[in-house]
Every structure is written in structure tokens, then in C-alpha cells.
Amino acid sequence: MDGIDGRVRNAVDLWLRWLPRWQIGSARPRTRICRKCTGSPIASAAGFGPDVPHPVQHALIGRISTIIDDAVDDYTARNLPLLHRELIRADARKRHAGYQPAEGLSPEFQGLDVDPQPQDGSPFLFTLEELAGTGASEPAPREPLSDEAKAALRHEIELSDECARSTGTAVCLALIDHRPRIAEAVERLVEPQIEALVSDMFRGLDGDGARGGLF
């Protein structure tokens, strides 16, 4: 767990530098539940309330999740040879799968829909999702695992899961120390945008009501 505090601090620093560039008008509505953020203990550790927009939460949760993923990858490479080999094979299969538009995105975009929702009467000529798999090739055949190898692999997966849980706990405890900085940034940069949007909505409703009264 060495270095967790520093990595969490760096992730929060990067998020704080990104947040001033976020604009509420640029946020796209989601059509699916975000599996990364829904019920995430990272959101609770950061002190995010239900009124904090999803893109704002997602950008920090993605960066913090990367810390956990990197720690598990490092532990796996050093201690779990069977699982490490299977992960290398999975990466090779991904490379044979051709173009993947969701790969290589920065943390604030990972796990989100790669295409915006089309507007009525304005279909897209093509979407990134439609391009997925372009350039795919046939992967090399893999040898089947013996029963002993399968049992050993299941044990290594359990160890990997335990590493993820323990690292996740350490990360969340470290993130709690940054709640004041996170809350101050949300109050200063996000809440005014929400208030302005709500105010514009009510002005629009008042205007509609006024016109309705005249005619």
C-alpha cells in the first residue's frame, strides 16, 4: 500500500485542474446507468452528494479507480503468474479485435457512451460504435487449461480480488482526507452553474406563463 496517499493526492490535484474546464451545458444526458459510479464507495469517500452532476463525479472516480487497477496489475504481475499470463492473452485478443473506440480514453471519459444521442431528424453518417472491430484479425488458438490449472487460476483470481478490496479500502480512506478540497471546488465551480441553469429554466417557465396569460 506504499504510496497510496500520494497517488490519491495526485489524482485529486489532476481532477481539480480539470474541473474549471467542465461546463454543465456540454454534459450529455445518459441513457444507461453508469456501472463505474452507481453505488461506488469512492463517491461516498469523496463526499459527493446526489446533486453533484454525474460527469463531475465520474471524472474523479475514474482517476481513483485507475489507482486500484494499477495496484492490482502490479500485484498480479509480481505474484500471480497464471492470471498474469491469461491477462496478457486477453490483451492480445483485444489487439486482434480491431479498432476499439473506448480504448485509451482519459479517465473522465472512460466507461461513458462514445457517441452522443442522435437528434430527431438528424441521423449520423456513422458512429464510433459502428466502427468498433474495424481491422479485426483472427487470434492464435489457445490451449485448453487442465483441471489443476483451472483450480490454480481460480485461487489466483481470489487473491487478485482480495488485493482489489484491500487497495480500494486504503484508497477510500486516503480520499476522505481530501473532502474539504473537493467540497470547496464543487461549491465554487459546479454549484453556480447548476443555480444558473435552474434560474434559466424558471425564467423560461415564467415567460411561457406570461405569454399564456396574454393570449
N, C-alpha and C positions, 0 to 999 in steps of 0.2 A: 504493500500500500504506500511505499515511499513515493513522495512527490504528488500525492492526490490533491493536497491543499493548493499547491502551486498550479496544477493543471486546472483545477476548478476556478481559481482566481483568474487565470489567463482566459478561460472560456467566458467568464463574466465580463472581463475587460473587452474582449472582442465583441460581445453582444452589445455592450454599452456604446462602442464605437459605431456599430451597425444601426442601432435604434434610431438615431436622428434622421437617417435616410428613409425610414419607413413612413409611408403615407397611408392613411386609412382609405383614401379613395382608390388606391392601387390594389387593395386586397380583393381577391376573387372569392365569391361565395363557394363553399364546399358542398358537394353533393353526396359525399361519403364521410363516415366517421373516421377521424384520424387515429389509427391504432397506436401511433407513437405517443400521442398526447393524452388521449382519453384515459382517465384514471391513473395517470402517471404519478408516481411518488416524487419525481423530480419537480413537477409543477407545485406540489404541496410544499416541498422543501424550499422552493424559490419564493413561496408566499403568494403565488398567483391566485387571484380570486376569479369567480366566474365571469366577471365583467371585463377581464383583460382579453383583448382580441386574440383569436387563435394564432394568426401569423406571428404575433409578438411572443407568445408562449413557445410556439414551435421552433423559432429561431434559437432560443436558449436551450430548450430541451434537446434539440438536435446536437448542439455542441457538447452538452453534458453527456449525452448518450454515447458520443464518439469516444469520450474518455473511458467509459466502461468497455466498449467494444475493443479499443486498443489494448487495454489491460488484459482482457480475455485472450485476444490474439497472441499477445506476448507470452502469457502463461501457457497457452496451448503449444506454441512453437517450442518452448523450452522443456515442457513436461509431458505432453500428450502426443506421442509420435503417430499413433494410429489416426487419431482425429485430425492432426495436422496434415497428414497425407490425404485424407478424404477432403479436407477443405481446399488443398491445392488442386485436387482433381475437379472439385466443383468450380473453382476459378477457371480452370482450363475449359470446362464445358460452357461457362459463360462467354469466354472468348470465341468459342465456336458458334455461339448463338447469334452472332452478328451484332448489329447496331442496337444498343440499349439506351434510349433517351434519358432514363432516370439515373444512369450511372455517372459518377463524377460530379454531382451537383454539390454546391456549398451547403452547409448544414441547414440554413434557413429554408432551403427548397427540397431537401431530402424527404421522401415519403409523400410529397404532395402530387396532385394531378399534374402531368406535364403539359396538358393543353387546357386553355380556358374553355368555359362552356360556350357553345355557338349561340349566336343571337338568331331569333326567328327571322327567316328570310335571308340570312346571310351565312350560308354554309362555308366551311373552309375548303380550299382547294385540296389540302392534305393536312394531316395532323402528325405530330411527332409519334404518337402512339401507333399510327398506321405504319410508320417507318420501322418500328421495332422488328428486329430479326433480319433486316437487310444485310446481305453479305454473309449469311449463316453458312457453316460448313459442317460436314459430318465429323463428330468427335471420334477419337480412337476408342475401340471397345474396351470395357473394363472387366477385370477378372472378378468372378464372384467370391465373396468372403466365406471362409469356413465358419462353422458354428462357434468355435473358440474365438476367432477374430471378431465375430459379431458381439459376443459377450464382453470381450475386452473393450470394444469400441463403445458399447453402452456404458460401461464403467467410466471410461474417459469422458463421455458426454456428461455424466453425472458430476464429475469433478469440474468440468468446464462450467456447468450451471451453477455450482457452488461458488466458483470464482466470480461469476457474474453477480450473484446475490451479495456476496461479501463486499465486492467493489462498489456495487450500487449503494449499499448502506453507507460505506465510507464517503462516497461522493455526495450523497444527500446530506449527511451530517456536516460536511465541509461547506455545502451550498447554503445551509441555514445561516452561517456567519455573514453571508453577503445579502441577506434580505433587505437591510436598510438601503443599500446602494440600488438594489433592484426596484424597491418600492419608490424611492425618490425619482428614479428615471421614468418609471411608469406615470407617476403623478405629474412630472414636468413635461414629458414629451407625448404621452399617449392620451391621458385623460382630457387635455384641452381639445384634441382632435375629435374625441367622442362627443364632448359637450357641444362643439361647433356643429357636428353632424346632426345631433338631436335638435339643436336650435333651428337649423335649416329645415329639418323635417316639419317642425311645428309651425314655422313661418309659412311653409307651403300649404299646410292644412288650414291655417288661418286665412291664407289668401283664397283658397278654394271655397271656404265657408263664406267669406265676404262676397265673392262673386255670386255664390248661390243665393245670397240674400238679396242681391240687386236684381236678379232676373227671376 
